[in-house]
Each structure stands twice: as C-alpha cells, then as structure tokens.
Amino acid sequence: MNAYLGLLILDGTLVNVGAPAEPLSLNVQNLIGHRRSFAGSMIGGIRETQEMLDFCAKYNIVPEIEVISADQIDEAYNAY
C-alpha cells in the first residue's frame, strides 16, 4: 500500500474499493507528509461503475454465471 500512496500527488486520494483479503498496513508519513488521503468504499461510484462496464464491453469481458434453484443455495454457498 505504501508504494501506491507514494505515487499520489500533493492532496491526492487513494480509494480502496472492496475489502482486501488480508489486513492492510501503511506508513502514515506517506499520508501526512504530502497531504494525501486514503479512503475506502464497498463499491465504486456511478461514474467508475460505468467506466468499468464500458471497458468490459469494449474488450468482451463477460461474467460466468450459473443459474440454480432456491433449494440449491446452501450447497452453492458452501462450494465456495
């Protein structure tokens, strides 16, 4: 995380979207020394979501889905 924070300009903000698999650690000097910010969101904003959808459409990136019945939910959940 510190390497990414080091790339920010003065008053820049790094936004973590979603929850990381492992806890994050960072050096607060990377924040206060250049008035940088670190923020978090469970989802991106509307503009970012649209950009992601446009990118996926441009490069034919599509989801892989499987339709299951309601009585298979517990089995599907436990499989992952």
Rosetta constraint file for C-alpha pairs under 8 A:
AtomPair CA 1 CA 5 HARMONIC 6.28 0.50
AtomPair CA 1 CA 24 HARMONIC 7.21 0.50
AtomPair CA 1 CA 25 HARMONIC 6.99 0.50
AtomPair CA 1 CA 26 HARMONIC 6.01 0.50
AtomPair CA 2 CA 6 HARMONIC 6.14 0.50
AtomPair CA 2 CA 26 HARMONIC 5.49 0.50
AtomPair CA 2 CA 27 HARMONIC 6.38 0.50
AtomPair CA 2 CA 30 HARMONIC 6.89 0.50
AtomPair CA 3 CA 7 HARMONIC 6.81 0.50
AtomPair CA 4 CA 8 HARMONIC 7.18 0.50
AtomPair CA 4 CA 14 HARMONIC 7.89 0.50
AtomPair CA 5 CA 14 HARMONIC 6.82 0.50
AtomPair CA 5 CA 30 HARMONIC 6.30 0.50
AtomPair CA 5 CA 31 HARMONIC 7.44 0.50
AtomPair CA 5 CA 36 HARMONIC 7.66 0.50
AtomPair CA 6 CA 30 HARMONIC 6.44 0.50
AtomPair CA 8 CA 12 HARMONIC 5.18 0.50
AtomPair CA 8 CA 13 HARMONIC 7.01 0.50
AtomPair CA 8 CA 14 HARMONIC 7.52 0.50
AtomPair CA 8 CA 36 HARMONIC 7.13 0.50
AtomPair CA 9 CA 34 HARMONIC 7.58 0.50
AtomPair CA 9 CA 36 HARMONIC 7.61 0.50
AtomPair CA 10 CA 34 HARMONIC 5.21 0.50
AtomPair CA 10 CA 35 HARMONIC 6.01 0.50
AtomPair CA 10 CA 36 HARMONIC 6.33 0.50
AtomPair CA 11 CA 34 HARMONIC 6.62 0.50
AtomPair CA 11 CA 35 HARMONIC 4.92 0.50
AtomPair CA 11 CA 36 HARMONIC 4.82 0.50
AtomPair CA 11 CA 37 HARMONIC 7.08 0.50
AtomPair CA 12 CA 35 HARMONIC 7.41 0.50
AtomPair CA 12 CA 36 HARMONIC 5.03 0.50
AtomPair CA 12 CA 37 HARMONIC 6.32 0.50
AtomPair CA 13 CA 36 HARMONIC 5.78 0.50
AtomPair CA 13 CA 37 HARMONIC 4.52 0.50
AtomPair CA 13 CA 38 HARMONIC 5.66 0.50
AtomPair CA 13 CA 39 HARMONIC 7.12 0.50
AtomPair CA 14 CA 37 HARMONIC 6.29 0.50
AtomPair CA 14 CA 38 HARMONIC 4.93 0.50
AtomPair CA 14 CA 39 HARMONIC 6.23 0.50
AtomPair CA 15 CA 38 HARMONIC 5.90 0.50
AtomPair CA 15 CA 39 HARMONIC 4.67 0.50
AtomPair CA 15 CA 40 HARMONIC 5.25 0.50
AtomPair CA 15 CA 41 HARMONIC 7.16 0.50
AtomPair CA 16 CA 38 HARMONIC 7.64 0.50
AtomPair CA 16 CA 39 HARMONIC 6.23 0.50
AtomPair CA 16 CA 40 HARMONIC 4.67 0.50
AtomPair CA 16 CA 41 HARMONIC 6.34 0.50
AtomPair CA 17 CA 40 HARMONIC 5.88 0.50
AtomPair CA 17 CA 41 HARMONIC 4.95 0.50
AtomPair CA 17 CA 42 HARMONIC 5.57 0.50
AtomPair CA 17 CA 43 HARMONIC 5.75 0.50
AtomPair CA 17 CA 44 HARMONIC 6.26 0.50
AtomPair CA 18 CA 40 HARMONIC 7.50 0.50
AtomPair CA 18 CA 41 HARMONIC 6.13 0.50
AtomPair CA 18 CA 42 HARMONIC 4.47 0.50
AtomPair CA 18 CA 43 HARMONIC 6.19 0.50
AtomPair CA 19 CA 42 HARMONIC 6.93 0.50
AtomPair CA 20 CA 24 HARMONIC 7.61 0.50
AtomPair CA 26 CA 30 HARMONIC 7.87 0.50
AtomPair CA 27 CA 31 HARMONIC 7.52 0.50
AtomPair CA 28 CA 32 HARMONIC 6.34 0.50
AtomPair CA 29 CA 33 HARMONIC 5.43 0.50
AtomPair CA 30 CA 34 HARMONIC 6.86 0.50
AtomPair CA 30 CA 36 HARMONIC 7.16 0.50
AtomPair CA 31 CA 35 HARMONIC 5.72 0.50
AtomPair CA 31 CA 36 HARMONIC 4.50 0.50
AtomPair CA 31 CA 37 HARMONIC 5.97 0.50
AtomPair CA 31 CA 38 HARMONIC 7.64 0.50
AtomPair CA 32 CA 36 HARMONIC 6.33 0.50
AtomPair CA 44 CA 48 HARMONIC 5.77 0.50
AtomPair CA 44 CA 49 HARMONIC 6.03 0.50
AtomPair CA 45 CA 49 HARMONIC 6.08 0.50
AtomPair CA 46 CA 50 HARMONIC 6.12 0.50
AtomPair CA 47 CA 51 HARMONIC 6.23 0.50
AtomPair CA 48 CA 52 HARMONIC 6.21 0.50
AtomPair CA 49 CA 53 HARMONIC 6.25 0.50
AtomPair CA 50 CA 54 HARMONIC 6.07 0.50
AtomPair CA 51 CA 55 HARMONIC 6.10 0.50
AtomPair CA 52 CA 56 HARMONIC 6.18 0.50
AtomPair CA 53 CA 57 HARMONIC 6.16 0.50
AtomPair CA 54 CA 58 HARMONIC 6.11 0.50
AtomPair CA 55 CA 59 HARMONIC 6.31 0.50
AtomPair CA 56 CA 60 HARMONIC 5.65 0.50
AtomPair CA 56 CA 61 HARMONIC 4.59 0.50
AtomPair CA 56 CA 62 HARMONIC 6.86 0.50
AtomPair CA 57 CA 61 HARMONIC 6.34 0.50
AtomPair CA 57 CA 62 HARMONIC 7.84 0.50
AtomPair CA 68 CA 72 HARMONIC 6.26 0.50
AtomPair CA 68 CA 73 HARMONIC 7.35 0.50
AtomPair CA 69 CA 73 HARMONIC 7.14 0.50
AtomPair CA 72 CA 76 HARMONIC 6.15 0.50
AtomPair CA 73 CA 77 HARMONIC 5.99 0.50
AtomPair CA 74 CA 78 HARMONIC 6.15 0.50
AtomPair CA 75 CA 79 HARMONIC 6.24 0.50
AtomPair CA 76 CA 80 HARMONIC 7.00 0.50
